[in-house]
Amino acid sequence: MSDGRALAREYLEQQRLLGGNPVVTGPASHAAPPTAQPPDRQSADLPPPGVSYDPPSADLFAADPVSQAATLQAVAALVAECTKCRLCEGRANTVPGEGPDDARLVVVGEGPGRVEDETGRPFVGKAGELLTKILGAIDLPRERVFICNVVKCRPPENRLPQYDEIAACLPYLHRQVELLKPKVILAMGGTAAQTLLDTRQSLGSLRNQVHRFRGIPVIVTYHPAALLRNPNWKRPTWDDVRIARRLLD
Ligand code: SF4
């Protein structure tokens, strides 16, 4: 008896002992034992109605344009077109930040206010004038500093940026810092400090020490707008910026 016939006989005997009723088509000597199939196997592989299992678009795998931006100007161009969060809806202008490509100090604030939104420039108006004075006090002309914010569009009514808005905008700040490779970052205000340092600690507890963001020293201090409201904070701010100055020297 050939091997095929022996196998078929063995299979039929097994089915008989198990109480099955196999149907063998064609000559028994050539029939292979049937393989078990789930009853609805074919239909189970189809997407349910209304669901497409089409392969994902190639765009999904395209390089992230923010991390690919080669210059600060390229980052600003992406910001200008950005609609990644709801803050795009009320803006007059985006405020990507400004300063030289080789700035050794980067100042990071919270987000644009009314005048920044109108002009497209960071830290203008009274708070901006105070920042210029603070920088002058440590011998840093504003023109030599890169100044920007965590979010690049104005939150309505100058409210705090919300978590999802910060998360959407953060890649721009990260790329700016990557391109600038500054020697020191000055985080002004709680939002900038907590975002860069990824912490919920209060500004008061973060001040007066050197932190790190991707290896770059970060000094935390009050936002100039807060200093305008509370002049008592000017002295501690002065102490903080002197730490930054020492790190730059
Ligand atoms: S705040 Fe940032 S993420 Fe939101 S729309 Fe403006 S640039 Fe885009």
py3Dmol code that shows the C-alpha trace and the ligand (Angstrom):
import py3Dmol

protein = """\
ATOM      1  CA  MET A   1       0.000   0.000   0.000  1.00  0.00           C
ATOM      2  CA  SER A   2       1.281   3.449  -0.986  1.00  0.00           C
ATOM      3  CA  ASP A   3       2.052   6.012   1.709  1.00  0.00           C
ATOM      4  CA  GLY A   4      -0.858   8.201   0.494  1.00  0.00           C
ATOM      5  CA  ARG A   5      -3.358   5.396   0.764  1.00  0.00           C
ATOM      6  CA  ALA A   6      -2.050   4.404   4.172  1.00  0.00           C
ATOM      7  CA  LEU A   7      -2.424   7.980   5.416  1.00  0.00           C
ATOM      8  CA  ALA A   8      -5.938   8.267   4.030  1.00  0.00           C
ATOM      9  CA  ARG A   9      -6.968   4.996   5.617  1.00  0.00           C
ATOM     10  CA  GLU A  10      -5.480   6.077   8.930  1.00  0.00           C
ATOM     11  CA  TYR A  11      -7.337   9.402   8.714  1.00  0.00           C
ATOM     12  CA  LEU A  12     -10.685   7.748   7.945  1.00  0.00           C
ATOM     13  CA  GLU A  13     -10.214   5.346  10.813  1.00  0.00           C
ATOM     14  CA  GLN A  14      -9.497   8.256  13.166  1.00  0.00           C
ATOM     15  CA  GLN A  15     -12.641  10.052  12.012  1.00  0.00           C
ATOM     16  CA  ARG A  16     -14.707   6.911  12.509  1.00  0.00           C
ATOM     17  CA  LEU A  17     -13.438   6.444  16.041  1.00  0.00           C
ATOM     18  CA  LEU A  18     -14.202  10.118  16.755  1.00  0.00           C
ATOM     19  CA  GLY A  19     -17.705   9.740  15.394  1.00  0.00           C
ATOM     20  CA  GLY A  20     -17.150  12.062  12.429  1.00  0.00           C
ATOM     21  CA  ASN A  21     -18.535  11.755   8.930  1.00  0.00           C
ATOM     22  CA  PRO A  22     -15.767  12.811   6.606  1.00  0.00           C
ATOM     23  CA  VAL A  23     -16.546  13.408   2.978  1.00  0.00           C
ATOM     24  CA  VAL A  24     -13.738  12.493   0.695  1.00  0.00           C
ATOM     25  CA  THR A  25     -13.950  13.614  -2.893  1.00  0.00           C
ATOM     26  CA  GLY A  26     -12.069  11.965  -5.658  1.00  0.00           C
ATOM     27  CA  PRO A  27     -10.028   8.816  -5.305  1.00  0.00           C
ATOM     28  CA  ALA A  28      -9.308   8.064  -1.678  1.00  0.00           C
ATOM     29  CA  SER A  29      -5.711   7.359  -2.510  1.00  0.00           C
ATOM     30  CA  HIS A  30      -5.154  11.031  -3.512  1.00  0.00           C
ATOM     31  CA  ALA A  31      -7.270  12.753  -0.878  1.00  0.00           C
ATOM     32  CA  ALA A  32      -5.442  14.805   1.689  1.00  0.00           C
ATOM     33  CA  PRO A  33      -7.011  15.051   5.147  1.00  0.00           C
ATOM     34  CA  PRO A  34      -9.138  18.201   5.270  1.00  0.00           C
ATOM     35  CA  THR A  35      -7.800  20.997   7.392  1.00  0.00           C
ATOM     36  CA  ALA A  36     -10.105  22.567   9.966  1.00  0.00           C
ATOM     37  CA  GLN A  37     -11.379  26.080   9.075  1.00  0.00           C
ATOM     38  CA  PRO A  38     -13.327  28.407  11.322  1.00  0.00           C
ATOM     39  CA  PRO A  39     -16.817  28.677   9.900  1.00  0.00           C
ATOM     40  CA  ASP A  40     -16.724  32.363   9.075  1.00  0.00           C
ATOM     41  CA  ARG A  41     -13.021  32.766   8.522  1.00  0.00           C
ATOM     42  CA  GLN A  42     -13.343  34.623   5.251  1.00  0.00           C
ATOM     43  CA  SER A  43     -15.951  37.086   6.447  1.00  0.00           C
ATOM     44  CA  ALA A  44     -14.092  37.663   9.745  1.00  0.00           C
ATOM     45  CA  ASP A  45     -11.135  39.059   7.758  1.00  0.00           C
ATOM     46  CA  LEU A  46     -13.264  41.750   6.172  1.00  0.00           C
ATOM     47  CA  PRO A  47     -13.649  45.114   7.885  1.00  0.00           C
ATOM     48  CA  PRO A  48     -17.006  45.721   9.506  1.00  0.00           C
ATOM     49  CA  PRO A  49     -19.371  47.941   7.530  1.00  0.00           C
ATOM     50  CA  GLY A  50     -18.125  51.495   7.322  1.00  0.00           C
ATOM     51  CA  VAL A  51     -14.578  50.648   8.403  1.00  0.00           C
ATOM     52  CA  SER A  52     -11.748  50.857   5.908  1.00  0.00           C
ATOM     53  CA  TYR A  53      -8.668  48.754   6.381  1.00  0.00           C
ATOM     54  CA  ASP A  54      -6.903  50.469   3.544  1.00  0.00           C
ATOM     55  CA  PRO A  55      -3.162  50.687   4.086  1.00  0.00           C
ATOM     56  CA  PRO A  56      -2.204  53.913   5.941  1.00  0.00           C
ATOM     57  CA  SER A  57      -1.238  56.820   3.790  1.00  0.00           C
ATOM     58  CA  ALA A  58       2.453  57.311   3.109  1.00  0.00           C
ATOM     59  CA  ASP A  59       2.084  60.734   4.783  1.00  0.00           C
ATOM     60  CA  LEU A  60       1.892  58.958   8.115  1.00  0.00           C
ATOM     61  CA  PHE A  61       5.485  57.894   7.691  1.00  0.00           C
ATOM     62  CA  ALA A  62       6.764  61.165   6.232  1.00  0.00           C
ATOM     63  CA  ALA A  63       9.436  62.947   8.239  1.00  0.00           C
ATOM     64  CA  ASP A  64       8.109  65.422  10.802  1.00  0.00           C
ATOM     65  CA  PRO A  65       8.590  68.842   9.170  1.00  0.00           C
ATOM     66  CA  VAL A  66       9.311  70.590  12.489  1.00  0.00           C
ATOM     67  CA  SER A  67      12.185  68.323  13.422  1.00  0.00           C
ATOM     68  CA  GLN A  68      13.421  68.625   9.825  1.00  0.00           C
ATOM     69  CA  ALA A  69      13.404  72.449   9.821  1.00  0.00           C
ATOM     70  CA  ALA A  70      17.003  73.434   9.180  1.00  0.00           C
ATOM     71  CA  THR A  71      16.878  77.069  10.279  1.00  0.00           C
ATOM     72  CA  LEU A  72      15.025  79.328  12.706  1.00  0.00           C
ATOM     73  CA  GLN A  73      13.418  80.956   9.687  1.00  0.00           C
ATOM     74  CA  ALA A  74      12.114  77.576   8.557  1.00  0.00           C
ATOM     75  CA  VAL A  75      10.618  77.003  12.009  1.00  0.00           C
ATOM     76  CA  ALA A  76       8.971  80.445  11.854  1.00  0.00           C
ATOM     77  CA  ALA A  77       7.530  79.621   8.428  1.00  0.00           C
ATOM     78  CA  LEU A  78       5.951  76.437   9.808  1.00  0.00           C
ATOM     79  CA  VAL A  79       4.562  78.362  12.777  1.00  0.00           C
ATOM     80  CA  ALA A  80       3.039  80.935  10.405  1.00  0.00           C
ATOM     81  CA  GLU A  81       0.974  78.187   8.747  1.00  0.00           C
ATOM     82  CA  CYS A  82       0.208  76.229  11.898  1.00  0.00           C
ATOM     83  CA  THR A  83      -3.333  75.232  12.849  1.00  0.00           C
ATOM     84  CA  LYS A  84      -2.420  72.457  15.268  1.00  0.00           C
ATOM     85  CA  CYS A  85      -4.383  73.913  18.167  1.00  0.00           C
ATOM     86  CA  ARG A  86      -7.368  76.175  18.796  1.00  0.00           C
ATOM     87  CA  LEU A  87      -5.155  79.216  19.437  1.00  0.00           C
ATOM     88  CA  CYS A  88      -4.824  79.660  15.681  1.00  0.00           C
ATOM     89  CA  GLU A  89      -8.461  80.745  15.550  1.00  0.00           C
ATOM     90  CA  GLY A  90      -8.125  84.087  17.302  1.00  0.00           C
ATOM     91  CA  ARG A  91      -4.631  85.171  16.338  1.00  0.00           C
ATOM     92  CA  ALA A  92      -3.801  88.221  14.276  1.00  0.00           C
ATOM     93  CA  ASN A  93      -0.185  87.098  13.910  1.00  0.00           C
ATOM     94  CA  THR A  94       1.913  84.183  14.998  1.00  0.00           C
ATOM     95  CA  VAL A  95       4.813  85.096  17.279  1.00  0.00           C
ATOM     96  CA  PRO A  96       7.546  82.539  16.652  1.00  0.00           C
ATOM     97  CA  GLY A  97      10.317  84.449  18.442  1.00  0.00           C
ATOM     98  CA  GLU A  98      13.186  86.629  17.342  1.00  0.00           C
ATOM     99  CA  GLY A  99      16.897  86.979  17.794  1.00  0.00           C
ATOM    100  CA  PRO A 100      20.195  86.034  16.198  1.00  0.00           C
ATOM    101  CA  ASP A 101      21.003  82.477  15.132  1.00  0.00           C
ATOM    102  CA  ASP A 102      24.060  82.476  17.375  1.00  0.00           C
ATOM    103  CA  ALA A 103      22.371  83.778  20.537  1.00  0.00           C
ATOM    104  CA  ARG A 104      24.002  82.402  23.674  1.00  0.00           C
ATOM    105  CA  LEU A 105      20.997  83.210  25.838  1.00  0.00           C
ATOM    106  CA  VAL A 106      17.432  82.148  25.049  1.00  0.00           C
ATOM    107  CA  VAL A 107      14.614  83.802  26.978  1.00  0.00           C
ATOM    108  CA  VAL A 108      11.394  81.790  27.093  1.00  0.00           C
ATOM    109  CA  GLY A 109       8.103  83.305  28.230  1.00  0.00           C
ATOM    110  CA  GLU A 110       4.574  81.995  28.332  1.00  0.00           C
ATOM    111  CA  GLY A 111       2.713  83.202  25.243  1.00  0.00           C
ATOM    112  CA  PRO A 112       2.006  86.314  23.207  1.00  0.00           C
ATOM    113  CA  GLY A 113      -0.136  89.067  24.701  1.00  0.00           C
ATOM    114  CA  ARG A 114      -2.212  91.644  22.868  1.00  0.00           C
ATOM    115  CA  VAL A 115       0.644  93.797  21.564  1.00  0.00           C
ATOM    116  CA  GLU A 116       2.706  90.746  20.601  1.00  0.00           C
ATOM    117  CA  ASP A 117      -0.274  89.393  18.682  1.00  0.00           C
ATOM    118  CA  GLU A 118      -0.667  92.707  16.876  1.00  0.00           C
ATOM    119  CA  THR A 119       3.011  93.042  15.983  1.00  0.00           C
ATOM    120  CA  GLY A 120       4.126  89.416  15.625  1.00  0.00           C
ATOM    121  CA  ARG A 121       7.043  90.165  17.978  1.00  0.00           C
ATOM    122  CA  PRO A 122       7.693  88.660  21.434  1.00  0.00           C
ATOM    123  CA  PHE A 123       7.986  90.697  24.625  1.00  0.00           C
ATOM    124  CA  VAL A 124       6.919  94.096  23.363  1.00  0.00           C
ATOM    125  CA  GLY A 125       4.876  96.631  25.298  1.00  0.00           C
ATOM    126  CA  LYS A 126       5.608  97.412  28.932  1.00  0.00           C
ATOM    127  CA  ALA A 127       6.705  93.889  29.875  1.00  0.00           C
ATOM    128  CA  GLY A 128       9.038  93.878  26.876  1.00  0.00           C
ATOM    129  CA  GLU A 129      10.569  97.201  27.894  1.00  0.00           C
ATOM    130  CA  LEU A 130      11.226  95.803  31.339  1.00  0.00           C
ATOM    131  CA  LEU A 131      12.850  92.697  29.837  1.00  0.00           C
ATOM    132  CA  THR A 132      15.113  94.925  27.751  1.00  0.00           C
ATOM    133  CA  LYS A 133      16.144  96.733  30.961  1.00  0.00           C
ATOM    134  CA  ILE A 134      16.766  93.466  32.819  1.00  0.00           C
ATOM    135  CA  LEU A 135      18.975  92.208  29.969  1.00  0.00           C
ATOM    136  CA  GLY A 136      20.786  95.548  29.831  1.00  0.00           C
ATOM    137  CA  ALA A 137      21.530  95.255  33.534  1.00  0.00           C
ATOM    138  CA  ILE A 138      23.578  92.120  32.856  1.00  0.00           C
ATOM    139  CA  ASP A 139      25.284  93.694  29.824  1.00  0.00           C
ATOM    140  CA  LEU A 140      23.237  91.839  27.246  1.00  0.00           C
ATOM    141  CA  PRO A 141      21.716  93.973  24.500  1.00  0.00           C
ATOM    142  CA  ARG A 142      18.331  92.564  23.600  1.00  0.00           C
ATOM    143  CA  GLU A 143      19.500  92.167  19.983  1.00  0.00           C
ATOM    144  CA  ARG A 144      21.956  89.487  21.097  1.00  0.00           C
ATOM    145  CA  VAL A 145      19.322  87.348  22.815  1.00  0.00           C
ATOM    146  CA  PHE A 146      16.802  84.973  21.252  1.00  0.00           C
ATOM    147  CA  ILE A 147      13.402  85.718  22.789  1.00  0.00           C
ATOM    148  CA  CYS A 148      10.375  83.473  22.387  1.00  0.00           C
ATOM    149  CA  ASN A 149       7.429  81.869  24.147  1.00  0.00           C
ATOM    150  CA  VAL A 150       6.148  78.402  24.894  1.00  0.00           C
ATOM    151  CA  VAL A 151       3.073  78.939  22.683  1.00  0.00           C
ATOM    152  CA  LYS A 152       3.358  80.946  19.513  1.00  0.00           C
ATOM    153  CA  CYS A 153      -0.227  82.248  19.286  1.00  0.00           C
ATOM    154  CA  ARG A 154      -2.084  84.433  21.743  1.00  0.00           C
ATOM    155  CA  PRO A 155      -4.404  82.696  24.213  1.00  0.00           C
ATOM    156  CA  PRO A 156      -7.722  84.576  24.315  1.00  0.00           C
ATOM    157  CA  GLU A 157      -8.097  87.131  27.107  1.00  0.00           C
ATOM    158  CA  ASN A 158      -4.458  86.432  28.012  1.00  0.00           C
ATOM    159  CA  ARG A 159      -5.481  83.251  29.822  1.00  0.00           C
ATOM    160  CA  LEU A 160      -2.889  80.585  30.584  1.00  0.00           C
ATOM    161  CA  PRO A 161      -2.180  78.260  27.678  1.00  0.00           C
ATOM    162  CA  GLN A 162      -3.889  74.929  28.200  1.00  0.00           C
ATOM    163  CA  TYR A 163      -2.108  71.623  28.402  1.00  0.00           C
ATOM    164  CA  ASP A 164      -3.061  70.430  24.923  1.00  0.00           C
ATOM    165  CA  GLU A 165      -2.104  73.783  23.391  1.00  0.00           C
ATOM    166  CA  ILE A 166       1.325  73.603  25.003  1.00  0.00           C
ATOM    167  CA  ALA A 167       1.743  70.004  23.880  1.00  0.00           C
ATOM    168  CA  ALA A 168       0.846  70.939  20.295  1.00  0.00           C
ATOM    169  CA  CYS A 169       3.225  73.888  20.210  1.00  0.00           C
ATOM    170  CA  LEU A 170       6.186  72.490  22.112  1.00  0.00           C
ATOM    171  CA  PRO A 171       7.947  70.892  19.116  1.00  0.00           C
ATOM    172  CA  TYR A 172       8.597  74.397  17.744  1.00  0.00           C
ATOM    173  CA  LEU A 173      10.337  75.509  20.931  1.00  0.00           C
ATOM    174  CA  HIS A 174      12.284  72.284  21.100  1.00  0.00           C
ATOM    175  CA  ARG A 175      13.477  72.700  17.532  1.00  0.00           C
ATOM    176  CA  GLN A 176      14.432  76.331  18.149  1.00  0.00           C
ATOM    177  CA  VAL A 177      16.563  75.292  21.116  1.00  0.00           C
ATOM    178  CA  GLU A 178      18.111  72.451  19.109  1.00  0.00           C
ATOM    179  CA  LEU A 179      19.100  74.864  16.346  1.00  0.00           C
ATOM    180  CA  LEU A 180      20.334  77.613  18.657  1.00  0.00           C
ATOM    181  CA  LYS A 181      22.265  75.413  21.093  1.00  0.00           C
ATOM    182  CA  PRO A 182      22.357  78.269  23.601  1.00  0.00           C
ATOM    183  CA  LYS A 183      24.670  78.389  26.566  1.00  0.00           C
ATOM    184  CA  VAL A 184      21.859  79.301  28.962  1.00  0.00           C
ATOM    185  CA  ILE A 185      18.050  79.375  28.929  1.00  0.00           C
ATOM    186  CA  LEU A 186      16.188  81.893  31.069  1.00  0.00           C
ATOM    187  CA  ALA A 187      12.678  80.627  31.769  1.00  0.00           C
ATOM    188  CA  MET A 188      10.473  83.560  32.721  1.00  0.00           C
ATOM    189  CA  GLY A 189       7.291  82.668  34.566  1.00  0.00           C
ATOM    190  CA  GLY A 190       5.774  79.443  35.826  1.00  0.00           C
ATOM    191  CA  THR A 191       4.511  78.174  32.460  1.00  0.00           C
ATOM    192  CA  ALA A 192       7.927  78.413  30.807  1.00  0.00           C
ATOM    193  CA  ALA A 193       9.694  76.878  33.799  1.00  0.00           C
ATOM    194  CA  GLN A 194       7.255  74.035  34.315  1.00  0.00           C
ATOM    195  CA  THR A 195       7.116  73.226  30.601  1.00  0.00           C
ATOM    196  CA  LEU A 196      10.857  73.186  30.024  1.00  0.00           C
ATOM    197  CA  LEU A 197      11.581  71.281  33.208  1.00  0.00           C
ATOM    198  CA  ASP A 198       8.536  69.025  32.890  1.00  0.00           C
ATOM    199  CA  THR A 199       7.479  69.612  36.474  1.00  0.00           C
ATOM    200  CA  ARG A 200       4.509  70.894  38.477  1.00  0.00           C
ATOM    201  CA  GLN A 201       6.734  72.552  41.086  1.00  0.00           C
ATOM    202  CA  SER A 202       6.036  76.186  41.848  1.00  0.00           C
ATOM    203  CA  LEU A 203       8.137  78.940  40.367  1.00  0.00           C
ATOM    204  CA  GLY A 204       9.229  79.916  43.877  1.00  0.00           C
ATOM    205  CA  SER A 205      10.695  76.476  44.515  1.00  0.00           C
ATOM    206  CA  LEU A 206      12.428  76.363  41.115  1.00  0.00           C
ATOM    207  CA  ARG A 207      14.183  79.742  41.419  1.00  0.00           C
ATOM    208  CA  ASN A 208      17.687  80.345  42.595  1.00  0.00           C
ATOM    209  CA  GLN A 209      19.210  77.139  41.251  1.00  0.00           C
ATOM    210  CA  VAL A 210      20.560  75.765  37.979  1.00  0.00           C
ATOM    211  CA  HIS A 211      18.356  73.200  36.206  1.00  0.00           C
ATOM    212  CA  ARG A 212      19.020  71.433  32.900  1.00  0.00           C
ATOM    213  CA  PHE A 213      17.049  71.063  29.707  1.00  0.00           C
ATOM    214  CA  ARG A 214      18.752  68.582  27.390  1.00  0.00           C
ATOM    215  CA  GLY A 215      22.020  69.431  29.106  1.00  0.00           C
ATOM    216  CA  ILE A 216      21.585  73.212  28.768  1.00  0.00           C
ATOM    217  CA  PRO A 217      21.525  75.176  32.055  1.00  0.00           C
ATOM    218  CA  VAL A 218      18.100  76.662  32.797  1.00  0.00           C
ATOM    219  CA  ILE A 219      17.539  79.534  35.200  1.00  0.00           C
ATOM    220  CA  VAL A 220      14.000  80.195  36.391  1.00  0.00           C
ATOM    221  CA  THR A 221      12.700  83.626  37.308  1.00  0.00           C
ATOM    222  CA  TYR A 222       9.598  85.804  37.318  1.00  0.00           C
ATOM    223  CA  HIS A 223       7.927  86.979  34.125  1.00  0.00           C
ATOM    224  CA  PRO A 224       8.360  90.733  33.507  1.00  0.00           C
ATOM    225  CA  ALA A 225       4.567  91.136  33.409  1.00  0.00           C
ATOM    226  CA  ALA A 226       4.433  89.738  36.954  1.00  0.00           C
ATOM    227  CA  LEU A 227       7.163  92.166  38.016  1.00  0.00           C
ATOM    228  CA  LEU A 228       5.031  95.050  36.777  1.00  0.00           C
ATOM    229  CA  ARG A 229       2.254  93.876  39.089  1.00  0.00           C
ATOM    230  CA  ASN A 230       4.531  93.051  41.997  1.00  0.00           C
ATOM    231  CA  PRO A 231       7.697  95.187  42.184  1.00  0.00           C
ATOM    232  CA  ASN A 232       8.818  93.235  45.280  1.00  0.00           C
ATOM    233  CA  TRP A 233       9.885  90.469  42.924  1.00  0.00           C
ATOM    234  CA  LYS A 234      12.425  92.674  41.141  1.00  0.00           C
ATOM    235  CA  ARG A 235      15.165  91.937  43.681  1.00  0.00           C
ATOM    236  CA  PRO A 236      14.891  88.127  43.428  1.00  0.00           C
ATOM    237  CA  THR A 237      14.698  88.461  39.629  1.00  0.00           C
ATOM    238  CA  TRP A 238      17.925  90.410  39.691  1.00  0.00           C
ATOM    239  CA  ASP A 239      19.518  87.602  41.721  1.00  0.00           C
ATOM    240  CA  ASP A 240      18.327  85.035  39.154  1.00  0.00           C
ATOM    241  CA  VAL A 241      19.585  86.864  36.074  1.00  0.00           C
ATOM    242  CA  ARG A 242      22.961  87.347  37.710  1.00  0.00           C
ATOM    243  CA  ILE A 243      23.214  83.539  37.951  1.00  0.00           C
ATOM    244  CA  ALA A 244      22.500  83.423  34.207  1.00  0.00           C
ATOM    245  CA  ARG A 245      25.162  86.051  33.585  1.00  0.00           C
ATOM    246  CA  ARG A 246      27.743  84.052  35.519  1.00  0.00           C
ATOM    247  CA  LEU A 247      26.925  80.957  33.472  1.00  0.00           C
ATOM    248  CA  LEU A 248      27.400  82.919  30.249  1.00  0.00           C
ATOM    249  CA  ASP A 249      30.807  84.282  31.292  1.00  0.00           C
TER     250      ASP A 249
END
"""
ligand_1 = """\
8
SF4
S -0.171 78.010 19.443
Fe 1.392 76.784 18.432
S 0.400 74.801 17.998
Fe -1.219 76.309 18.419
S -1.779 77.080 16.377
Fe -0.240 78.489 17.244
S 1.717 77.744 16.439
Fe 0.220 76.099 16.163
"""
view = py3Dmol.view(width=600, height=400)
view.addModel(protein, "pdb")
view.setStyle({"model": 0}, {"cartoon": {"style": "trace"}})
view.addModel(ligand_1, "xyz")
view.setStyle({"model": 1}, {"stick": {}})
view.zoomTo()
view.show()
